């Protein structure tokens, strides 16, 4: 069998699987189950609050290196996911097969191209990173719960009919590879400190190379009922976010030196305040900056401010309160 035959057979399986889940969903006819799947899926749609708060808390309270590992894995995974989406330009399941009917309002958060799943990619790097962190420090049950969350969210994207199995599995595998590679790079840097700047330069160069490619390549222009199926300009928004993530993470890392507070009353209370301020930044910075300087640069500045706050601005506050390195 040639590649086209294999790909066609997998696509047939993909859509038969979604139709089977759709029929199961209809036969169960449980609004409670549908709402649960939508809410668990929306957890990643809200990862800007939950995910960033998770690795920020790890970074500020427990372990700087692991906090940076999770943040770097998320940034790398998100950038790679956006690159894959913009290269493949594969439409959503209900566009490719009109028999697919997404559940409830799940379609509202299923924007952009379908392959691979952005939700699955984000939860794999964030919650997968948390699982590695927790297992390392002996919290195996919590670690397994984070792994279960990854699997559940990936399945929810299929159950709701907004992603194919191929979308989810590709994002899951890519996320695992990113966690593995970033871990190996961190271990290598620990042993060869002089190599850190080389990896930083490579990361920045690669990000700008991806930016150049996706903003200059051709995209399909297809309409359905007079509406553009995917606006190439809007599809590129994620990559502008990723540029800000990279710059905020890298520049912030060199801005201030501090030590984690540790899990004590003063440190926890202080960092809960830091998380509250972070949530405010996450919720209001995008509309402010995009209104100020436009959609693309506004997204870059928003992501830069968010990551810079986590790795430099709040650590400066911690340093003022006595947590100097």
C-alpha positions in Angstrom: 0.0 0.0 0.0 1.2 3.5 -0.8 1.1 6.5 1.5 -2.1 7.9 -0.1 -3.9 4.5 0.4 -2.8 4.4 4.1 -3.8 8.0 4.7 -7.2 7.4 3.1 -7.8 4.3 5.2 -6.9 6.2 8.4 -9.2 9.1 7.5 -12.1 6.6 7.0 -11.3 5.1 10.4 -11.1 8.6 11.9 -14.5 9.7 10.8 -16.1 6.3 11.5 -14.7 6.6 15.0 -16.2 10.1 15.4 -19.6 8.9 14.1 -19.5 6.0 16.5 -18.9 8.4 19.4 -21.6 10.7 18.1 -24.1 7.9 18.0 -23.1 6.9 21.5 -23.5 10.4 22.7 -27.0 10.6 21.1 -28.0 7.2 22.5 -26.9 8.1 26.0 -28.6 11.5 25.7 -27.0 12.8 28.9 -26.8 16.6 29.1 -24.8 16.1 32.3 -22.1 14.0 30.5 -22.0 16.5 27.6 -21.6 19.4 30.0 -18.8 17.5 31.9 -16.9 16.9 28.6 -17.3 20.5 27.5 -16.2 21.8 30.9 -13.2 19.5 31.1 -12.3 20.5 27.5 -12.7 24.1 28.4 -10.1 23.6 31.1 -7.4 24.0 28.4 -9.3 26.8 26.7 -8.7 28.5 30.1 -5.1 27.3 30.4 -4.0 30.9 30.3 -5.3 31.1 33.8 -4.9 27.5 35.1 -1.8 26.4 33.2 0.2 29.6 33.7 -0.8 29.7 37.4 0.4 26.1 37.8 3.9 26.5 36.6 4.2 30.0 38.1 3.4 28.5 41.5 6.0 25.8 41.0 8.6 28.4 39.9 7.9 30.8 42.8 7.3 28.3 45.6 9.1 25.0 45.0 11.7 24.7 42.2 12.9 27.3 39.7 14.3 24.8 37.4 11.1 22.7 37.1 9.0 25.9 36.7 11.2 26.9 33.8 11.1 23.4 32.4 7.3 23.4 32.3 7.2 27.0 30.9 9.8 26.1 28.3 8.0 22.9 27.3 4.7 24.7 27.0 6.2 27.5 24.9 8.1 25.0 22.6 5.0 22.8 22.3 2.6 25.6 21.6 5.0 27.0 18.9 5.4 23.6 17.3 1.6 23.0 17.4 1.0 26.4 15.7 3.6 25.6 13.1 2.1 22.1 12.4 -1.4 23.6 12.1 -0.3 26.3 9.6 1.7 23.9 7.5 -1.1 21.2 7.3 -4.1 23.6 7.0 -6.6 20.8 7.7 -10.2 21.9 8.3 -12.3 20.8 11.2 -14.1 17.4 11.1 -17.6 18.8 10.5 -16.3 20.8 7.5 -14.7 17.7 6.0 -17.7 15.4 6.7 -21.1 17.0 7.2 -22.3 14.0 9.1 -20.2 15.1 12.1 -22.3 17.3 14.4 -20.3 18.8 17.4 -21.9 18.6 20.8 -23.5 21.6 22.4 -21.4 24.8 22.2 -18.1 23.0 21.8 -17.7 24.5 18.4 -17.3 27.9 20.0 -13.8 27.1 21.2 -12.9 25.0 18.2 -11.5 27.8 16.1 -8.8 27.6 13.4 -7.4 24.6 11.7 -7.9 21.1 13.2 -4.6 19.2 12.9 -3.1 18.8 15.5 -5.2 19.5 18.5 -4.1 22.7 20.3 -6.0 21.7 23.5 -4.2 18.4 23.7 -0.9 19.9 23.0 -1.2 22.5 25.8 -2.5 20.1 28.4 0.2 17.5 27.5 3.1 20.0 28.1 1.6 21.7 31.1 0.0 18.8 33.0 2.5 16.3 31.7 5.3 18.6 33.1 3.4 18.8 36.4 3.1 15.0 36.4 6.9 14.6 36.0 7.5 17.2 38.7 5.1 15.5 41.2 6.5 12.0 40.5 10.1 13.2 41.1 9.1 14.5 44.5 7.2 11.4 45.5 3.6 12.5 44.8 2.8 9.6 42.6 -1.0 9.6 43.0 -1.2 13.3 42.1 1.1 12.6 39.2 -1.2 10.0 37.9 -4.2 12.3 38.2 -2.5 14.9 36.0 -1.7 12.1 33.4 -5.4 11.0 33.6 -6.4 14.7 33.0 -4.3 14.7 29.8 -6.0 11.6 28.5 -9.4 12.8 29.5 -9.1 16.1 27.8 -7.7 14.5 24.6 -10.7 12.1 24.6 -13.1 14.9 25.2 -12.1 16.6 22.0 -13.1 13.4 20.1 -16.3 12.9 22.1 -17.4 16.4 21.4 -16.7 16.0 17.7 -14.3 18.9 17.3 -11.1 16.9 16.6 -10.3 13.6 14.9 -8.3 10.8 16.7 -5.4 11.7 14.4 -5.5 15.3 15.6 -5.4 14.2 19.3 -2.8 11.5 19.0 -0.4 13.7 16.9 -0.7 16.5 19.5 -0.2 14.0 22.4 2.9 12.4 20.8 4.3 15.8 19.9 3.8 17.0 23.4 5.5 14.0 24.9 8.5 14.4 22.5 8.7 18.1 23.5 8.8 17.2 27.2 11.5 14.6 26.6 13.7 16.8 24.4 13.4 19.8 26.7 14.3 17.6 29.6 17.4 16.3 27.9 18.4 19.9 27.0 18.0 21.0 30.6 20.1 18.1 31.8 22.8 18.8 29.2 22.9 22.5 30.3 23.2 21.5 33.9 26.4 19.7 33.0 27.6 22.2 30.5 26.6 25.7 31.7 28.4 27.4 28.8 26.0 25.8 26.3 22.9 27.6 27.6 23.4 30.6 25.5 23.8 28.5 22.4 20.4 26.8 23.0 18.8 30.2 23.7 20.2 31.6 20.4 19.0 28.5 18.5 15.5 28.8 20.1 15.2 32.5 19.1 16.5 31.9 15.6 14.1 29.0 15.1 11.2 31.0 16.4 11.9 33.8 14.0 12.4 31.3 11.1 9.0 29.8 11.8 7.5 33.3 12.1 8.9 34.2 8.7 7.7 31.0 7.0 4.1 31.0 8.3 3.6 34.7 7.5 4.8 34.4 3.9 3.4 31.0 2.8 0.3 30.5 0.8 -3.0 29.4 2.5 -6.2 27.8 1.1 -9.0 30.3 0.6 -12.3 28.4 0.8 -15.8 29.6 1.4 -18.9 27.9 2.8 -22.2 29.6 2.5 -20.4 32.8 1.7 -18.2 32.7 4.8 -14.4 32.2 4.8 -13.7 28.8 6.4 -10.3 29.9 7.9 -8.9 33.4 7.7 -5.1 33.1 7.2 -4.4 36.3 9.1 -6.3 35.1 12.2 -4.8 31.6 11.9 -1.4 33.2 12.4 -2.4 34.8 15.8 -1.0 31.9 17.8 2.5 32.3 16.3 2.5 35.9 17.3 1.6 34.8 20.8 4.4 32.3 20.7 7.0 35.0 19.8 6.0 36.9 22.9 6.2 33.8 25.0 9.7 33.1 23.8 11.0 36.6 24.3 9.3 37.0 27.7 10.6 33.7 29.0 14.2 34.2 27.8 14.6 37.9 28.7 12.9 37.5 32.0 15.1 34.7 33.0 18.1 37.0 33.0 16.4 39.9 34.7 16.4 38.9 38.3 17.9 36.3 40.6 15.8 34.9 43.4 15.2 31.8 45.4 11.8 30.0 45.7 9.9 30.8 48.9 9.3 27.2 49.9 6.0 25.8 51.1 5.5 27.9 54.2 2.8 30.3 55.4 4.5 33.5 54.3 5.6 32.1 51.0 2.2 30.6 50.1 0.2 33.7 51.1 2.7 36.0 49.2 2.5 33.8 46.0 -1.3 33.5 46.1 -1.3 37.3 45.8 1.1 36.8 42.9 -1.3 34.4 41.2 -4.2 36.7 41.7 -2.3 39.5 40.0 -1.3 37.0 37.2 -4.9 36.1 36.6 -5.8 39.8 36.3 -3.0 40.2 33.8 -4.1 37.1 31.8 -7.7 38.2 31.7 -7.3 41.9 30.7 -3.9 42.3 29.0 -5.0 40.9 25.6 -7.9 43.3 25.0 -5.8 46.2 26.3 -2.7 45.6 24.1 -4.5 44.6 21.0 -6.7 47.7 21.2 -3.6 49.7 21.7 -1.2 48.4 19.0 -3.3 46.0 16.9 -4.0 42.2 16.8 -0.6 40.8 15.9 1.8 43.0 17.9 -0.7 43.2 20.7 -0.7 39.5 21.1 3.1 39.4 21.1 3.3 42.1 23.7 0.5 40.4 25.8 2.4 37.1 25.8 5.7 38.8 26.6 4.2 40.7 29.6 2.6 37.5 30.9 5.8 35.4 30.8 8.0 38.3 31.9 5.7 38.8 34.9 6.1 35.1 35.9 9.9 34.8 35.5 11.0 38.3 36.4 8.5 40.8 37.7 7.0 38.8 40.6 10.4 37.3 41.5 11.6 40.9 42.0 8.8 41.3 44.5 9.9 38.1 46.2 13.4 39.4 46.3 12.3 42.6 48.0 10.6 40.4 50.6 13.9 38.7 51.4 14.0 35.8 49.0 17.3 36.8 47.4 19.4 34.1 45.7 
